[in-house]
Amino acid sequence: MSTFSNTDTGSKPADLYKVVNKDDNPPANDKIETLNKFVTSCAYGMMTTRDSSTERLVSRCMALAAKEKGGVDQLFFTNTESKKTDELDHDPHVNLSFLDSSGQWASLSGTTSIETNRGLIKKYYSPTLKAWMGDLGDGIHDGSENDPRIGIIRVKITTATYSISDKTFLGFAAEVAKGTVTGKPANVNKLREISESEIQSWRASH
């Protein structure tokens, strides 16, 4: 039960949108595979961390470098000397959010580790990282795969919620128009939740 309420709807559900759009039918593997496909199509997401000095939440755009464990481990390159690594050392909990131009979205909760293993970094390294790291001209910090500033943030996903749609633009618009006239919530999305136990089982099999 919600701990905050501004009204009493009695026996009727207050959040009709969720009732109509929540999709509990797919098995866990289908839910995770669909999430993986969506995240890959987005390529960029927002990573939310907690500022160690103020305890405020901070979000940054991050490019997805790779996925492991069937997609439930997500890897992002980082400068190990940046502030976000301090924040993750203070509090490893993060949220990742992805959004596309049609309004489909995903929100993932997870815990992080900062990895500096050169084998892992070389496996996923891209020369475009040089454009972000810069060359300090000392023969060491040159933006190459051997640059010790280059690390990987591994996010181990614990839970996820996402919303996708198989409606065409016209179908979406028609459903919204119908809801506006009738007062019935628009059935336009598939709102899915992936539990911690489902992700643990998936990770163990990959």
C-alpha positions as CSV (number, residue, x, y, z in Angstrom):
1,M,0.0,0.0,0.0
2,S,1.2,3.5,-0.8
3,T,2.5,5.5,2.1
4,F,1.5,8.8,0.4
5,S,-2.1,9.5,-0.7
6,N,-4.0,12.6,-1.6
7,T,-7.4,10.9,-2.0
8,D,-9.4,7.8,-1.4
9,T,-10.7,5.8,-4.4
10,G,-12.3,3.1,-2.2
11,S,-12.2,-0.3,-3.8
12,K,-11.3,1.1,-7.3
13,P,-7.6,1.2,-8.4
14,A,-6.3,4.7,-8.4
15,D,-3.6,4.0,-11.1
16,L,-5.7,2.8,-14.1
17,Y,-2.9,3.3,-16.5
18,K,-0.7,0.8,-14.7
19,V,-3.6,-1.7,-14.4
20,V,-4.3,-1.6,-18.1
21,N,-0.7,-1.5,-19.4
22,K,1.1,-3.8,-16.9
23,D,2.3,-6.9,-18.7
24,D,2.9,-9.9,-16.4
25,N,2.5,-12.6,-18.9
26,P,5.9,-13.1,-20.6
27,P,8.4,-15.5,-19.0
28,A,11.5,-14.0,-17.5
29,N,13.8,-14.9,-20.4
30,D,11.5,-13.0,-22.8
31,K,11.4,-10.0,-20.6
32,I,15.2,-9.8,-20.2
33,E,15.8,-10.5,-23.9
34,T,13.4,-7.7,-24.9
35,L,15.1,-5.3,-22.4
36,N,18.5,-6.2,-23.8
37,K,17.3,-5.4,-27.4
38,F,15.9,-2.1,-26.3
39,V,19.0,-1.0,-24.3
40,T,21.2,-1.9,-27.2
41,S,19.1,0.1,-29.6
42,C,19.4,3.2,-27.3
43,A,23.2,2.9,-27.0
44,Y,23.3,5.9,-24.6
45,G,21.8,6.0,-21.1
46,M,21.8,8.2,-18.0
47,M,23.7,6.9,-15.0
48,T,22.6,8.3,-11.6
49,T,25.0,8.2,-8.7
50,R,25.1,9.9,-5.3
51,D,27.5,12.8,-4.7
52,S,29.7,11.8,-1.8
53,S,30.1,15.3,-0.5
54,T,26.4,16.5,-0.6
55,E,24.5,13.2,-0.8
56,R,22.6,14.6,-3.8
57,L,21.8,12.5,-6.8
58,V,23.8,13.2,-10.0
59,S,23.1,11.9,-13.5
60,R,25.5,11.7,-16.5
61,C,25.1,10.5,-20.0
62,M,27.1,7.3,-20.6
63,A,27.7,5.2,-23.7
64,L,27.2,1.5,-23.3
65,A,30.5,-0.2,-24.1
66,A,29.4,-3.9,-23.8
67,K,27.2,-6.3,-22.0
68,E,28.0,-9.6,-20.3
69,K,26.2,-12.3,-18.4
70,G,23.4,-12.3,-21.0
71,G,23.0,-8.5,-20.7
72,V,22.5,-8.2,-17.0
73,D,26.1,-6.9,-16.5
74,Q,26.5,-3.6,-18.4
75,L,29.9,-2.1,-19.0
76,F,30.8,1.6,-19.4
77,F,34.2,3.1,-20.0
78,T,35.2,5.8,-17.5
79,N,38.2,8.0,-16.6
80,T,39.3,6.4,-13.3
81,E,40.3,9.9,-12.1
82,S,36.9,11.5,-12.6
83,K,34.5,12.4,-9.8
84,K,32.0,9.7,-10.6
85,T,34.5,7.0,-9.6
86,D,34.8,8.7,-6.1
87,E,31.0,8.7,-5.9
88,L,30.8,5.0,-6.8
89,D,33.5,4.2,-4.3
90,H,31.4,6.0,-1.7
91,D,28.1,4.4,-2.8
92,P,28.1,1.7,-5.5
93,H,24.3,1.8,-6.0
94,V,23.2,3.3,-9.3
95,N,20.2,3.7,-11.6
96,L,20.5,3.5,-15.4
97,S,17.8,5.0,-17.5
98,F,17.2,4.7,-21.3
99,L,14.8,6.5,-23.5
100,D,14.1,6.5,-27.2
101,S,12.4,9.1,-29.4
102,S,9.0,7.3,-29.3
103,G,8.8,7.5,-25.5
104,Q,9.8,3.9,-24.8
105,W,11.9,3.7,-21.7
106,A,13.8,1.5,-19.2
107,S,14.9,2.0,-15.6
108,L,17.5,-0.3,-14.2
109,S,18.8,-0.5,-10.6
110,G,22.2,-2.1,-9.9
111,T,25.4,-2.1,-8.0
112,T,28.8,-1.2,-9.5
113,S,32.4,-2.2,-9.4
114,I,35.3,-0.2,-11.0
115,E,37.5,-2.5,-13.1
116,T,41.0,-1.8,-14.2
117,N,42.0,-5.2,-15.6
118,R,43.9,-4.4,-18.8
119,G,42.7,-7.6,-20.5
120,L,39.0,-6.6,-20.0
121,I,39.7,-3.0,-21.2
122,K,41.6,-4.2,-24.3
123,K,38.7,-6.5,-25.1
124,Y,36.3,-3.7,-25.5
125,Y,38.6,-0.7,-26.1
126,S,37.7,1.7,-28.9
127,P,40.1,4.2,-30.4
128,T,37.4,6.9,-30.1
129,L,38.2,6.9,-26.4
130,K,41.2,9.0,-27.2
131,A,38.9,11.9,-28.1
132,W,37.5,11.9,-24.5
133,M,40.7,11.0,-22.6
134,G,43.2,13.3,-24.4
135,D,47.0,12.7,-24.7
136,L,49.0,14.3,-21.8
137,G,52.2,13.8,-23.9
138,D,54.0,11.7,-21.3
139,G,54.0,8.5,-23.2
140,I,51.7,6.9,-20.6
141,H,48.5,8.9,-20.4
142,D,47.8,8.9,-24.2
143,G,44.3,7.6,-24.4
144,S,45.4,4.2,-25.7
145,E,44.3,0.8,-24.4
146,N,47.2,0.9,-22.0
147,D,46.3,4.3,-20.5
148,P,45.9,3.6,-16.8
149,R,43.2,6.3,-16.6
150,I,40.9,4.1,-18.6
151,G,38.7,1.9,-16.5
152,I,35.3,0.1,-16.8
153,I,32.3,0.6,-14.6
154,R,30.5,-2.7,-14.4
155,V,26.9,-2.4,-13.4
156,K,25.3,-5.6,-12.1
157,I,21.6,-5.1,-12.7
158,T,19.4,-6.1,-9.7
159,T,15.9,-5.1,-10.9
160,A,14.4,-3.4,-13.9
161,T,11.2,-1.8,-15.1
162,Y,10.6,-0.9,-18.7
163,S,7.8,0.2,-21.0
164,I,7.7,-0.7,-24.7
165,S,5.0,-0.5,-27.4
166,D,4.1,-2.4,-30.5
167,K,1.6,0.2,-31.5
168,T,2.1,2.2,-34.7
169,F,2.1,6.0,-34.5
170,L,-1.5,6.0,-35.8
171,G,-2.5,3.2,-33.4
172,F,-1.0,5.0,-30.5
173,A,-2.7,8.3,-31.4
174,A,-6.1,6.5,-31.9
175,E,-5.8,4.9,-28.5
176,V,-5.0,8.2,-26.7
177,A,-7.9,9.9,-28.6
178,K,-10.3,7.2,-27.5
179,G,-9.2,7.5,-23.9
180,T,-9.6,11.3,-24.0
181,V,-13.2,10.9,-25.2
182,T,-14.2,7.9,-23.1
183,G,-12.2,8.4,-19.9
184,K,-10.7,4.9,-20.3
185,P,-6.9,4.7,-19.9
186,A,-5.0,4.3,-23.1
187,N,-3.7,0.8,-23.6
188,V,-0.5,1.8,-25.5
189,N,2.4,0.2,-23.7
190,K,3.7,-3.1,-22.3
191,L,4.8,-2.1,-18.8
192,R,7.1,-4.9,-17.4
193,E,9.0,-5.5,-14.2
194,I,11.9,-7.9,-13.8
195,S,12.5,-9.0,-10.2
196,E,15.8,-9.5,-8.5
197,S,15.3,-13.3,-8.4
198,E,14.6,-13.4,-12.1
199,I,17.8,-11.6,-12.9
200,Q,19.8,-13.8,-10.5
201,S,18.5,-16.9,-12.2
202,W,19.4,-15.4,-15.6
203,R,22.9,-14.4,-14.5
204,A,23.6,-17.9,-13.1
205,S,22.7,-19.5,-16.4
206,H,24.9,-17.2,-18.5
